[in-house]
Amino acid sequence: MPDMIKGDKEFENIPSTRSKALRINLNENIYGTFAEIGAGQETVRNFFRAGGASGTIAKTMSAYDKDFSDAIYGVESDSRYVTEARLKKMLNHEMELIEKRIDREKHPNKMFFAYANTVATIDFAKKYKGHGWVGIRYQTDPSEDYSEIILHIRFHENDAVAQQITLGLLGVNLIYGAYYKYDQPRKLLRYLYDHIDKDKIEIDTINFSGPKFKDVDNRLMSLQLIKNGMTEAVIFGPDGNNILPARLLYKKNILALRGSFRPVTKVNIDMFEKSYEMFLAENKVEKDRTEVIFEITLSNLKAEGEIDEEDFMYRARLLCSLGHTVMISNFQEYYKVVEYFSRYTKMRLGLAMGVNNLVDIFDEKYYRHLSGGILEAFGKLFFKDLKVYLYPTYNSETDTYTTSDNLKVHPRMKELYKFFKYNGKVVDIENFNPDILNIFSREVLEMIENGKEGWEDMLPEGVADIIKQKQLFSCKQQPQKATS
């Protein structure tokens, strides 16, 4: 099969939106359908205006009326239309139609695609700025299976027409990138913002799948969204795929654990298990309406000022192997984490942390950029229905535990700390495992890197095996012992 998609050297400089659409139109083998619901036919309009669209566009449609939409794509069980499930139904339906109606024998070189979006723009009251799902299912060779890119966007502009224009630009960038940047998914991701200011639109979820992206790890793509300033936080599940934050967190009780998890140890898991038991015992906290989030901040991924992506993948894989949901954020301060969760829920929030983390929270240096200083930060942190579950530390020299009762904060912060402590905002995890308090991630990491023995017992079951098998954290294979 001849190479249908040629290189992109002639477009080293960012091509215009018209140039992108025209290049797609002039490729006689690219052929497909546009289905856009909720914000007009903004993407396909760019292809019509560019010229030569008759050789690219098999059909374009927009089923605004809900009854018409339901008749075409089926009824959603939750009666919602701006959802990932709706988008996938649109892609499925349109792709089936083009396969059914276009004879492959007559058109052996055609590379089919279906582009779709389902979007809600800003409301008249300008209270909800709008969001949407955008995706493409396509092939770059007629003989191959379909690949897919699906993303979720949040609008930040305050005008519906402006949002529609931005959506159209994004759609062209996505289709162009799918065909001419599929072998460079990181560049494809960055180029989605060609001719779009990042303060106009946020991409908070993206998933790549299919043969063109068989080697793409969506967790790493999540990290790129943060690195590129496309969003503030991303969440992915144990399967490695990105999860829409709103879908996961909406009206949920949330327990979050922040850490470097380099690597995840028995202490981390004990903190999770014990704080989770206490959180579920709280009033109005139901298990089926509760999510546990393991959060890693961007600052915990940096090595010498740069983000160590390989190291990030090690941590992510280990947490996912234990069945946990992971959030990557650029929030340095805890109050920003709480503000983020508060976008999606008014229910109970819990933060599980060690003593040193709580002491850091009461350090004024982290809040000098706020006009109200630490008081402003604490107003944002604790005014919600939030509680801190504190995991103790152990001093072997003095044979004592540090808890909320005897931890030391800066003298100026003592009264502030007492206020939150005695108002029940800080509670101790009392049923912890005292036998593991001498485990520290940094010491485990040093042992792994230096090929020392004994670190395996410091990690949750199965984690050491993964580290050895994948040689994570520069793990050195131990020589096999001779048997008699």
C-alpha positions in Angstrom: 0.0 0.0 0.0 1.5 3.4 -0.9 2.2 5.9 1.8 -1.0 8.0 1.7 0.2 10.6 4.3 3.5 12.4 3.5 5.7 14.3 5.9 5.2 17.8 7.2 8.4 19.5 6.4 6.8 22.1 4.2 4.7 23.2 7.2 7.5 23.7 9.7 6.0 27.2 10.5 2.5 27.0 11.9 0.1 26.8 8.9 -3.0 28.9 8.9 -6.4 27.3 9.7 -7.3 27.6 6.0 -4.1 26.0 4.9 -4.7 23.0 7.2 -8.3 22.6 5.9 -7.1 23.0 2.3 -4.4 20.4 2.7 -6.9 17.9 4.0 -9.3 18.8 1.2 -6.7 18.4 -1.5 -5.8 14.9 -0.3 -8.0 12.8 -2.6 -7.9 9.8 -0.3 -9.2 11.5 2.9 -13.0 11.1 3.0 -15.5 11.3 5.8 -18.4 12.7 7.8 -18.8 15.7 10.1 -21.5 15.5 12.9 -21.6 18.6 15.2 -24.3 19.1 17.8 -24.8 22.0 20.1 -22.6 24.8 18.8 -23.3 24.9 15.0 -21.2 23.4 12.3 -18.2 25.4 13.2 -15.5 22.9 12.2 -16.8 21.9 8.8 -17.4 25.5 7.9 -13.6 26.0 7.8 -13.3 23.1 5.3 -16.1 24.5 3.1 -14.5 28.0 3.1 -11.0 26.6 2.2 -12.3 25.1 -1.1 -12.1 21.7 -2.6 -14.4 20.2 0.1 -16.4 18.1 -2.2 -13.6 15.5 -2.3 -13.4 15.3 1.5 -16.8 15.7 2.9 -19.2 12.8 2.4 -21.8 14.3 4.7 -22.2 17.0 7.3 -25.1 17.3 9.8 -26.3 18.8 13.1 -29.2 17.3 14.9 -30.2 20.2 17.1 -33.6 18.9 18.0 -33.3 16.3 20.8 -36.0 14.0 19.4 -34.2 14.0 16.0 -30.9 13.4 17.8 -32.4 10.5 19.8 -33.9 9.0 16.6 -30.5 9.0 15.0 -28.1 8.1 17.8 -30.4 6.5 20.4 -31.7 7.6 23.8 -29.1 8.2 26.6 -30.0 6.5 29.9 -29.2 9.7 31.8 -31.0 11.9 29.3 -27.8 14.0 28.8 -26.4 14.9 25.5 -23.0 16.5 26.1 -21.3 13.3 27.3 -18.5 11.0 26.1 -21.1 8.2 25.6 -23.0 10.4 23.2 -19.9 11.3 21.3 -18.9 7.7 20.9 -22.4 6.8 19.7 -22.1 9.6 17.1 -18.7 8.3 15.9 -20.0 4.7 15.8 -23.1 5.6 13.8 -21.4 7.9 11.3 -18.6 5.4 10.7 -21.0 2.5 10.1 -22.9 4.6 7.6 -19.9 5.6 5.6 -18.6 2.0 5.5 -22.1 0.9 4.4 -22.6 3.6 1.7 -19.2 3.9 0.2 -18.0 0.9 -1.8 -14.5 -0.1 -0.9 -14.0 -1.9 -4.2 -14.8 1.3 -6.1 -12.6 3.4 -3.8 -9.8 1.2 -2.6 -7.6 4.1 -1.5 -10.1 6.0 0.5 -9.2 6.6 4.2 -12.4 7.1 6.1 -13.0 9.3 9.1 -15.8 10.5 11.3 -15.4 13.7 13.2 -17.9 14.6 15.8 -18.5 17.0 18.7 -21.4 17.5 21.2 -21.1 20.8 22.9 -22.9 23.2 25.2 -21.8 26.8 24.9 -22.2 29.5 27.6 -25.8 30.0 28.9 -27.7 33.3 28.6 -27.1 34.1 32.3 -23.3 33.5 31.7 -23.3 31.4 34.8 -22.1 28.2 33.1 -19.4 28.8 30.5 -20.0 25.5 28.7 -18.1 22.4 27.8 -18.0 19.7 25.2 -16.7 16.4 23.8 -14.7 16.4 20.6 -13.4 13.3 18.7 -12.2 11.7 15.5 -12.2 8.1 14.4 -10.1 7.6 11.3 -7.5 5.6 9.4 -4.3 6.6 7.7 -4.3 3.5 5.5 -7.4 1.9 3.9 -6.4 -1.5 5.1 -5.9 -0.7 8.8 -8.3 -0.6 11.7 -9.5 2.7 13.0 -7.7 4.9 15.5 -9.4 7.4 17.7 -8.7 10.6 19.6 -11.3 11.8 22.1 -11.0 14.9 24.2 -13.0 17.0 26.6 -13.0 20.8 26.6 -14.1 23.5 29.0 -14.8 27.0 27.6 -13.4 30.1 29.3 -14.7 32.8 27.0 -17.7 34.8 27.9 -19.4 35.0 24.5 -21.1 32.1 22.7 -20.0 33.3 19.2 -16.4 33.5 20.3 -16.7 30.0 21.8 -18.0 28.7 18.5 -15.1 30.2 16.6 -12.6 28.6 19.0 -14.4 25.2 18.7 -14.0 25.4 14.9 -10.3 26.1 15.1 -9.8 23.3 17.5 -11.7 20.9 15.2 -9.5 21.7 12.3 -6.4 21.3 14.4 -7.5 17.9 15.6 -8.3 16.6 12.2 -5.1 18.0 10.7 -3.0 16.6 13.6 -4.7 13.2 13.4 -3.5 12.8 9.8 -0.2 14.6 9.8 1.1 14.3 13.4 -0.2 10.9 14.5 3.4 9.7 14.7 4.3 12.5 17.1 1.4 12.6 19.6 3.1 15.1 21.9 3.3 17.6 19.0 -0.2 16.7 18.0 -1.3 17.7 21.5 0.5 21.0 21.4 -0.7 21.9 17.9 -4.3 21.6 19.1 -3.8 25.2 20.3 -2.6 26.6 17.0 -4.2 30.0 16.6 -6.0 29.6 20.0 -5.0 31.4 23.2 -4.8 28.9 26.1 -7.0 31.2 28.3 -9.9 30.6 25.8 -10.3 26.9 26.2 -9.1 24.1 28.5 -8.5 20.5 27.5 -8.8 18.5 30.7 -9.1 15.0 29.2 -7.7 13.2 26.2 -7.4 9.6 25.2 -5.7 8.0 22.2 -6.5 4.5 21.1 -6.2 2.2 18.0 -3.3 1.0 15.9 -1.7 4.4 15.4 -1.5 4.9 19.1 -0.8 1.4 20.3 2.5 2.6 22.0 0.9 5.7 23.5 0.4 5.7 27.3 -2.5 8.0 28.1 -1.1 8.7 31.5 1.9 10.3 29.9 -0.4 12.3 27.6 -2.2 13.4 30.8 1.1 14.7 32.1 1.6 16.6 28.8 -1.7 18.4 29.3 -0.3 19.8 32.6 3.1 20.5 31.3 1.7 22.5 28.3 -0.6 24.6 30.5 -3.7 23.1 28.9 -5.3 22.3 32.3 -4.5 22.4 36.0 -5.2 18.8 36.9 -5.9 15.5 35.2 -7.2 12.2 36.6 -6.7 8.7 35.3 -7.9 5.4 36.5 -6.2 2.0 37.1 -6.5 1.1 33.4 -4.3 4.1 32.5 -7.0 6.0 30.6 -7.9 9.6 31.4 -11.1 10.2 33.3 -13.2 13.3 33.1 -12.8 15.0 36.5 -16.4 16.2 36.5 -17.7 12.7 35.8 -15.7 11.1 38.6 -16.0 13.8 41.3 -19.5 15.3 40.7 -21.4 15.3 44.0 -18.9 12.8 45.6 -17.2 12.7 49.0 -13.5 12.9 48.2 -10.5 11.6 50.2 -7.2 12.7 48.8 -3.6 11.6 49.6 -0.8 13.7 48.4 2.7 12.3 48.0 5.7 11.6 45.9 5.0 7.8 45.9 8.6 7.2 44.8 7.9 4.4 45.3 4.6 3.7 47.0 5.3 2.1 50.4 3.4 0.2 53.1 3.2 3.5 55.0 1.3 5.1 52.1 -1.1 2.2 51.9 -1.6 2.1 55.7 -2.3 5.8 55.7 -4.9 5.3 52.9 -6.6 2.3 54.5 -6.8 3.8 58.0 -7.9 7.3 56.9 -10.5 5.7 54.5 -12.0 3.7 57.4 -12.3 6.9 59.4 -13.7 8.9 56.5 -16.4 6.4 55.8 -17.4 6.5 59.4 -18.1 10.3 59.1 -21.7 11.4 59.0 -23.3 11.3 55.5 -20.3 9.6 53.9 -21.5 6.6 51.9 -19.0 4.3 50.2 -20.7 4.2 46.9 -20.6 8.0 46.7 -16.9 8.3 47.8 -13.8 8.6 45.7 -10.2 8.2 46.8 -7.6 10.1 44.9 -3.8 9.7 45.1 -2.4 13.0 44.1 1.0 13.8 42.7 1.9 17.5 42.2 4.1 18.7 39.4 6.7 19.9 42.0 7.0 16.2 43.1 7.9 15.2 39.5 10.8 17.6 39.0 14.4 16.6 39.0 16.8 19.5 38.7 14.1 21.8 37.5 12.8 19.4 34.8 9.9 17.0 35.0 11.2 13.5 34.9 8.6 11.8 32.8 10.1 8.3 33.0 10.1 8.5 36.8 6.5 9.7 36.7 5.5 6.6 34.7 7.2 4.4 37.3 5.1 5.8 40.1 1.9 5.9 38.0 2.2 2.3 37.0 2.8 1.1 40.5 -0.2 3.0 41.9 -2.4 1.8 39.0 -1.3 -1.8 39.7 -2.7 -1.5 43.2 -6.1 -0.4 41.7 -5.8 3.3 42.6 -7.0 6.5 40.8 -4.3 9.0 40.3 -4.5 12.8 39.9 -1.6 14.9 38.5 -1.8 18.6 39.3 0.2 21.8 39.3 -1.2 22.8 42.7 1.6 23.4 45.1 -0.6 24.5 48.0 -3.3 22.3 49.5 -5.9 25.0 49.5 -5.8 24.9 45.7 -6.5 21.2 45.7 -9.5 21.9 47.9 -10.7 24.7 45.6 -10.4 22.3 42.6 -12.5 19.6 44.2 -15.0 22.2 45.2 -15.8 22.9 41.6 -17.4 19.5 41.4 -18.8 18.8 44.8 -20.2 20.3 48.0 -19.9 17.1 49.9 -17.3 16.1 52.5 -13.6 16.4 51.7 -10.8 14.6 53.5 -7.0 15.1 53.3 -4.8 12.3 54.6 -1.2 13.4 55.3 1.8 13.0 57.5 3.0 15.3 60.2 5.6 17.0 58.1 3.0 17.9 55.5 0.8 19.5 58.0 3.6 21.5 59.5 4.4 22.8 56.0 0.8 23.9 55.6 1.3 26.2 58.5 4.4 27.8 57.0 3.7 31.4 56.0 6.3 31.4 53.1 3.9 29.5 50.9 1.3 32.2 51.0 3.2 35.4 50.4 1.7 35.8 47.0 -1.8 36.1 48.5 -2.9 39.6 49.6 -4.5 38.0 52.6 -1.5 35.8 53.4 -2.0 32.6 55.3 -5.4 33.6 56.6 -6.7 33.9 53.1 -5.3 30.5 52.3 -6.8 28.9 55.4 -10.1 30.5 54.7 -10.1 28.7 51.3 -8.8 25.5 52.8 -11.0 25.0 55.8 -14.3 26.8 55.1 -15.5 23.8 53.2 -16.6 20.6 54.9 -13.0 19.4 55.2 -11.1 17.3 57.7 -7.4 16.4 57.9 -6.5 12.9 58.9 -3.0 13.0 60.4 -0.6 10.1 60.2 2.0 10.1 63.0 5.8 10.0 62.8 8.0 8.0 65.2 11.3 9.1 66.7 13.4 6.0 67.6 15.9 8.0 69.7 13.2 9.3 72.1 10.8 6.4 71.5 7.9 8.9 71.0 5.2 9.6 68.4 4.5 13.0 66.9 0.8 13.6 66.6 -1.6 16.5 66.3 -1.2 17.0 70.1 2.6 17.6 70.2 3.7 18.7 66.7 5.4 22.0 66.6 4.5 24.8 64.2 6.0 28.3 64.0 5.2 30.3 67.2 3.2 32.8 65.3 1.0 29.9 64.0 0.3 28.3 67.3 -3.0 29.9 68.0 -4.2 29.5 64.4 -3.3 25.8 64.6 -5.1 25.3 67.9 -8.2 26.9 66.4 -8.4 24.3 63.7 -7.3 21.5 65.9 -9.9 22.1 68.6 -12.6 22.7 66.1 -12.2 19.1 64.8 -10.6 20.0 61.5 -7.5 17.9 62.3 -7.8 14.4 63.7 -5.2 11.7 64.4 -5.1 8.4 62.7 -4.9 6.2 65.8 -5.1 2.7 64.5 -2.0 2.9 62.4 0.6 0.1 62.1 3.5 1.0 64.4 5.8 -1.6 62.9 6.2 0.2 59.6 6.8 3.8 60.7 10.5 3.4 60.1 9.9 3.1 56.3 10.7 6.1 54.2 10.3 6.3 50.4 13.6 8.1 49.9 15.5 5.3 51.8 13.7 2.6 49.9 14.6 4.4 46.6 18.2 4.6 47.6 18.3 0.9 48.4 16.7 0.1 45.0 19.2 2.2 43.1 22.2 0.9 44.9 21.2 -2.8 44.6 20.9 -3.3 48.4 18.7 -6.1 49.8 15.7 -5.8 52.1 13.6 -3.1 50.4 11.1 -5.6 49.1 9.4 -6.0 52.5 8.8 -2.3 52.8 6.4 -2.2 49.8 2.9 -3.4 49.3 2.4 -6.9 48.1 3.3 -7.3 44.4 5.0 -3.9 44.0 8.5 -5.2 44.4 7.9 -7.9 41.7 6.8 -5.2 39.3 9.9 -3.0 40.1 12.2 -6.0 39.5 10.4 -7.2 36.4 10.3 -3.8 34.7 13.6 -2.6 36.3 12.0 0.5 37.5 13.9 3.2 39.4 17.2 1.9 38.0 16.5 -1.4 39.8 19.5 -3.6 39.4 18.8 -7.3 38.9 20.0 -9.3 41.8 22.2 -12.3 40.9 20.5 -15.7 41.3 21.7 -17.5 44.4 23.3 -20.9 43.8 21.3 -23.9 45.0 22.8 -27.1 46.2 
